[in-house]
Amino acid sequence: MTAVEPREPVAASRRRPARVRLWWLLALVLTVALTMLASVAFGSRTVPWSDVLAALGGAEDSLEQAAVAKRVPRTVLAVLVGAALGLAGAVMQGVTRNPLADPGVLGVNMGASLAVVTAVAFFGLTSPTGYIWVAMGGAALAAGFVYTVGSLGRGGATPLKLALAGAATSAAFASLVSAVVLPRNDIAGGFRLWQIGGVGGASFERTGQVLPFLLVGFAVCLLSARALNSLALGDELAAGLGERVAVARALAAVGAVVLCGACTAVAGPIGFVGLVVPHACRLLVGVDHRWLLPFSALAGAALLTTADVVGRVVARPTEIDVGIITALIGAPFFIHIVRRQKVRAL
């Protein structure tokens, strides 16, 4: 891969002083809070603000208040999954130095889906915690497979080769998932909705089961920020600065895989959040991963929560799964990146 000039990150940092970044951080935190409030207030049923406030205080005396109470765990799950996918996308782009890297584009989410479907259909897996472990294993295998295939041939793992390998792998895994699920009427109904990706039917119990895995993934990814900054300078220069390149890349990748697997287990394969969010955040705070990673987590939470609200509002009294909304946003953005950057390395 083509090395990035060392002065590029420095120049980007100078253009975005700490004061500007702090203002953007405050704006993002406020945005997340507003999207969470909108998520509990808007849906298939219109709820007055008085009932929203009463329900948030614990009241469930009316249908409106009960509806708000059911939206709270859904909102929490949307925030956690969105933050995890946004952070995982930023880490994957940093590890591979590929502007097209995303858990969905690289086939990681679909690898997790195939692992879960196979375990349920053929091995009788029923444990929610088992879903998470199996999903993380499938995500890791898919990530390794795509990177290996994308590394073959001249030039190694270029952005274009990784994107093509990921797209082909994702399509193949999706076909295998359908081949496993369709003959099984006993599991087809539930998996058909889960395959689209969504946060409907969330509960604090499900969120509590996946939360420890998400916290570990968050911690590993955020602690990899300094190493990712070194890797952005090129492997040789990073090694010259004392960075253990292989170890740093592996640890960061493990954190991203844990996040992807956990998210897929609880919400299905939601795509494009990890692609859109890091690119938008680079425009705000530059390429320093110490800022980029937390910003990507916050922006991912805001994006997925907003997409969930939009899906509920535009299709009243039914709803559109959040995976469809993010695909409608992300697919044009993916095409735009390919055309504008000509798939250059980061």
MIMAR-396606 format. One record per residue (C-alpha): x, y, z; residue number from 1. Coordinates in Angstrom, 2 decimals. Each point is the difference from the previous one (the first is absolute). Example, Ala and Ser with C-alpha at 12.3 -4.5 7.8 and 13.67 -1.06 7.14 Angstrom:
BEGIN
      xx      yy      zz num
   12.30   -4.50    7.80   1
    1.37    3.44   -0.66   2
***
This chain:
BEGIN
      xx      yy      zz num
    0.00    0.00    0.00   1
    1.17    3.53   -0.71   2
    1.37    1.68    3.08   3
   -1.59    3.24    1.13   4
    2.32    2.95    0.43   5
    0.68    0.65    3.69   6
   -0.91    3.66   -0.31   7
   -3.58   -0.74   -1.12   8
   -1.41   -0.85    3.46   9
    1.92    2.89    1.54  10
   -1.41    2.45   -2.51  11
   -3.48   -1.32    0.58  12
    0.46    0.50    3.74  13
    1.13    3.61   -0.46  14
   -3.08    0.79   -2.02  15
   -2.18   -1.22    2.87  16
    1.13    1.48    3.34  17
   -1.10   -1.56    3.27  18
   -2.57    2.74    0.61  19
   -1.79   -0.78   -3.27  20
    0.06   -3.70    0.77  21
   -1.48    0.60    3.46  22
   -2.83    2.03   -1.52  23
   -0.72   -2.81   -2.44  24
    0.13   -2.49    2.87  25
   -2.56    2.02    1.93  26
   -2.19    0.22   -3.09  27
    0.19   -3.77   -0.53  28
   -0.86   -0.77    3.62  29
   -2.99    2.33   -0.27  30
   -1.03   -1.65   -3.28  31
    0.11   -3.46    1.59  32
   -2.14    1.25    2.90  33
   -2.55    1.53   -2.39  34
   -0.19   -3.13   -2.14  35
   -0.57   -2.10    3.12  36
   -2.81    2.31    1.06  37
   -1.51   -0.19   -3.50  38
    0.27   -3.79    0.10  39
   -2.13   -0.30    3.12  40
   -2.44    2.68   -1.15  41
   -0.70   -0.96   -3.62  42
   -1.20   -3.25   -1.49  43
   -3.06   -1.71   -1.39  44
   -2.07    1.59    2.80  45
    0.01    3.76    0.58  46
    0.78    0.77    3.64  47
   -0.42    3.42    1.67  48
    3.09    1.40    1.71  49
   -1.74   -0.14    3.37  50
   -0.34   -3.78   -0.36  51
    3.60   -0.27   -1.18  52
    1.27    1.75    3.12  53
   -2.33   -2.02    2.24  54
    1.13   -3.28   -1.57  55
    3.65    0.92    0.39  56
   -0.80    0.54    3.67  57
   -1.30   -3.56    0.27  58
   -3.73    0.46   -0.63  59
   -1.87   -2.52   -2.19  60
   -3.60    0.97    0.69  61
   -1.06    0.50   -3.63  62
    0.67   -1.64   -3.36  63
    2.13    2.96   -1.02  64
    2.16   -0.25    3.09  65
    0.33   -3.76   -0.45  66
    1.09    0.57   -3.62  67
    2.70    2.40    1.14  68
    1.18   -2.48    2.64  69
    0.43   -2.65   -2.72  70
    2.01    2.39   -2.13  71
    2.61    0.64    2.70  72
    1.87   -3.35   -0.31  73
   -0.24    0.30   -3.79  74
    1.61    3.43    0.19  75
    2.80   -1.23    2.27  76
    0.74   -2.90   -2.35  77
    0.00    2.30   -3.06  78
    2.52    2.31    1.70  79
    2.29   -2.87    0.99  80
   -0.13   -1.76   -3.37  81
    0.44    3.24   -1.95  82
    2.99    1.01    2.14  83
    1.55   -3.46   -0.39  84
   -0.43   -0.08   -3.78  85
    1.31    3.54   -0.45  86
    3.05   -0.76    2.15  87
    0.62   -3.37   -1.69  88
   -0.13    1.64   -3.43  89
    2.55    2.65    0.99  90
    2.33   -2.67    1.41  91
   -0.34   -2.21   -3.09  92
    0.81    2.94   -2.26  93
    3.03    0.76    2.14  94
    1.23   -3.59    0.14  95
   -0.36   -0.64   -3.74  96
    0.61    3.61   -1.10  97
   -2.97   -0.54   -2.25  98
   -2.58    2.81   -0.41  99
   -2.62   -2.58   -0.98 100
    0.44   -2.17    3.09 101
   -3.24   -0.69    1.85 102
   -1.29   -3.06    1.90 103
   -2.67   -0.45   -2.67 104
    2.10    0.75   -3.07 105
    2.81   -2.33    1.11 106
   -2.42   -2.87    0.70 107
    0.66   -0.07    3.75 108
   -3.64    0.45    1.01 109
   -1.18   -2.62   -2.47 110
    2.65   -2.42    1.25 111
   -1.39    0.44    3.51 112
   -3.52   -0.56   -1.35 113
    0.96   -3.21   -1.77 114
    1.68   -1.34    3.14 115
   -3.07    0.68    2.14 116
   -2.45   -1.44   -2.54 117
    2.12   -3.13   -0.43 118
    0.31   -0.51    3.75 119
   -3.74    0.37    0.53 120
   -1.06   -2.16   -2.96 121
    2.45   -2.87    0.38 122
    1.19    0.07    3.61 123
   -3.12    1.19    1.82 124
    1.58    3.13    1.46 125
   -2.51    1.80    2.25 126
    2.12    1.93    2.49 127
    0.09    3.78   -0.57 128
    3.57    0.09    1.29 129
    0.81   -2.86   -2.37 130
   -1.31    2.12   -2.89 131
    2.52    2.69    0.90 132
    3.00   -2.35    0.21 133
   -0.93   -1.73   -3.24 134
   -0.58    3.33   -1.75 135
    3.41    1.28    1.08 136
    1.62   -3.19   -1.27 137
   -1.76    0.34   -3.35 138
    0.96    3.68   -0.23 139
    3.66   -0.82    0.69 140
    0.10   -2.77   -2.60 141
   -1.67    2.22   -2.59 142
    2.42    2.87    0.70 143
    3.00   -2.30   -0.31 144
   -1.31   -1.58   -3.18 145
   -0.73    3.32   -1.71 146
    3.37    1.46    0.95 147
    1.80   -3.12   -1.22 148
   -1.83    0.00   -3.34 149
    0.49    3.76   -0.39 150
    3.73   -0.38    0.65 151
    0.57   -2.46   -2.85 152
    1.73    1.15   -3.15 153
    1.98    3.08   -0.87 154
   -0.18    2.97    2.34 155
   -1.27   -1.85    3.06 156
   -3.18    1.03    1.78 157
   -0.95    3.10   -1.98 158
   -3.28    1.80    0.83 159
   -1.63   -1.07   -3.27 160
    0.97   -3.67    0.41 161
   -1.22   -0.06    3.59 162
   -3.30    1.61   -0.98 163
   -0.53   -2.46   -2.84 164
    0.96   -2.98    2.17 165
   -2.32    1.22    2.74 166
   -2.92    0.57   -2.36 167
    0.41   -3.45   -1.59 168
    0.35   -1.68    3.39 169
   -3.02    1.83    1.39 170
   -2.13   -1.05   -2.98 171
    1.16   -3.61    0.33 172
   -0.72   -0.07    3.73 173
   -3.44    1.55   -0.55 174
   -0.83   -2.76   -2.46 175
    1.19   -2.63    2.47 176
   -2.14    1.54    2.75 177
   -3.05   -0.21   -2.27 178
    0.87   -3.60   -0.92 179
    0.13   -0.94    3.68 180
   -3.10    1.91    1.12 181
   -2.53   -0.53   -2.81 182
   -0.46   -3.79    0.40 183
   -0.48    0.44    3.77 184
   -3.51    1.30    0.60 185
    0.53   -0.21    3.75 186
    2.66    2.74   -0.03 187
   -0.63    1.81   -3.29 188
   -2.50    2.53    1.35 189
    2.19    1.41    2.74 190
    3.19    0.00   -2.03 191
   -1.62    1.70   -2.97 192
   -0.56    3.15    2.08 193
    3.34   -0.31    1.80 194
    1.88   -0.19   -3.33 195
   -1.19    3.50   -0.93 196
    1.41    1.52    3.14 197
   -1.96    1.92    2.61 198
   -0.42    0.88    3.66 199
   -3.70   -0.80    0.31 200
   -0.97   -2.31    2.83 201
    2.91    1.22    2.13 202
   -0.05   -0.62    3.73 203
    2.30    0.88    2.86 204
    0.65   -3.72    0.47 205
    1.37   -0.39   -3.55 206
    1.98    3.20    0.33 207
    1.46   -1.15    3.32 208
    1.17   -3.25   -1.58 209
    1.89    1.75   -2.80 210
    1.23    2.99    2.03 211
    3.15   -1.64    1.48 212
    1.19   -0.98   -3.49 213
   -0.66    3.50   -1.31 214
    1.88    1.58    2.90 215
    3.02   -2.22   -0.65 216
   -0.12    0.87   -3.70 217
   -0.33    3.72    0.75 218
    2.98   -0.12    2.37 219
    2.29   -1.91   -2.38 220
   -0.85    2.25   -2.95 221
    0.40    3.28    1.90 222
    3.31   -1.12    1.49 223
    1.23   -0.71   -3.54 224
   -0.27    3.65   -1.04 225
    3.69    0.87    0.41 226
    1.08   -3.18   -1.81 227
   -2.35    0.78   -2.90 228
    1.59    3.44   -0.30 229
    3.38   -1.70   -0.37 230
   -1.33   -2.49   -2.55 231
   -1.35    2.91   -2.07 232
    3.61    1.06   -0.63 233
    0.79   -3.34   -1.65 234
    1.21   -3.28    1.44 235
    3.71    0.74   -0.38 236
   -0.16    3.40    1.68 237
   -2.30   -1.36    2.73 238
    2.51   -2.77    0.73 239
    2.78    2.58    0.03 240
   -1.92    1.93    2.65 241
   -0.04   -3.09    2.18 242
   -3.48   -1.26   -0.85 243
   -0.49   -3.75   -0.21 244
   -1.94    0.17   -3.23 245
   -1.43   -3.52   -0.13 246
   -1.05    0.07    3.66 247
   -1.56    3.46   -0.28 248
   -1.93   -0.92   -3.13 249
   -1.18   -3.30    1.50 250
   -1.20    1.56    3.28 251
   -1.91    2.75   -1.78 252
   -1.56   -2.55   -2.35 253
   -1.04   -2.19    2.95 254
   -1.80    2.96    1.59 255
   -1.86    0.73   -3.24 256
   -0.93   -3.67   -0.47 257
   -1.37   -0.22    3.55 258
   -2.18    3.04   -0.63 259
   -1.23   -1.30   -3.35 260
   -0.78   -3.45    1.31 261
   -1.85    1.28    3.05 262
   -2.03    2.47   -2.06 263
   -0.92   -2.60   -2.60 264
   -1.07   -2.49    2.68 265
   -2.40    2.45    1.61 266
   -1.17    2.15   -2.93 267
    0.81   -1.85   -3.23 268
    2.38    1.09   -2.78 269
   -0.50    3.77   -0.15 270
    2.15    1.46   -2.73 271
    1.61    3.30   -1.05 272
    0.06    1.70    3.43 273
    3.69   -0.80    0.29 274
    0.62    1.38   -3.49 275
   -1.85    3.31    0.19 276
    0.82    1.07    3.54 277
    3.85    0.02   -0.01 278
    0.15    1.98   -3.25 279
   -2.38    2.62    1.38 280
    1.96    0.20    3.26 281
    3.32    0.53   -1.82 282
   -1.49    3.16   -1.47 283
   -0.70    1.20    3.56 284
    3.10   -1.01    1.97 285
    2.63   -1.15   -2.49 286
    1.82   -3.32   -0.11 287
    1.34   -0.21    3.56 288
   -1.54   -3.24    1.28 289
    0.09    1.23    3.59 290
   -2.81    2.34   -1.04 291
   -1.39   -1.90   -2.96 292
   -0.91   -3.18    1.90 293
   -2.16    1.57    2.75 294
   -1.57    2.34   -2.55 295
   -0.85   -2.98   -2.22 296
   -1.66   -1.76    2.93 297
   -2.16    3.02    0.82 298
   -0.87    0.68   -3.63 299
   -0.85   -3.67   -0.57 300
   -2.36    0.07    2.96 301
   -1.71    3.12   -1.35 302
   -0.27   -1.39   -3.54 303
   -1.48   -3.38    0.92 304
   -2.44    1.47    2.51 305
   -1.15    2.55   -2.56 306
   -0.37   -2.70   -2.65 307
   -2.12   -2.05    2.41 308
   -2.27    2.99    0.68 309
   -0.35    0.74   -3.72 310
   -0.90   -3.63   -0.69 311
   -2.77    0.13    2.59 312
   -1.41    3.37   -1.06 313
   -0.09   -0.27   -3.81 314
   -1.81   -3.33   -0.07 315
   -2.65    0.50    2.68 316
   -1.70   -2.07    1.36 317
    2.64   -2.60   -0.98 318
    3.74    0.65   -0.15 319
    3.02   -0.40   -2.25 320
    2.91   -1.87    1.54 321
    3.02    2.13    0.74 322
    2.21   -2.18   -2.22 323
   -1.99    1.16   -3.04 324
    0.28    3.67    0.97 325
    3.77   -0.19    0.49 326
    0.35   -1.77   -3.36 327
   -1.93    2.80   -1.72 328
    2.38    2.51    1.58 329
    3.20   -1.97   -0.39 330
   -0.23   -1.39   -3.53 331
    0.12    3.42   -1.74 332
    2.76    1.06    2.42 333
    2.00   -3.10   -0.93 334
   -0.29    0.85   -3.71 335
    0.98    3.61    0.74 336
    3.18   -1.09    1.82 337
    1.01   -2.31   -2.83 338
   -0.51    2.70   -2.64 339
    1.54    2.88    1.96 340
    3.04   -1.69    1.55 341
    0.55   -2.61   -2.74 342
    0.47   -2.49    2.86 343
    3.28    1.46    1.23 344
    1.56   -1.37    3.14 345
   -0.37    2.06    3.15 346
***
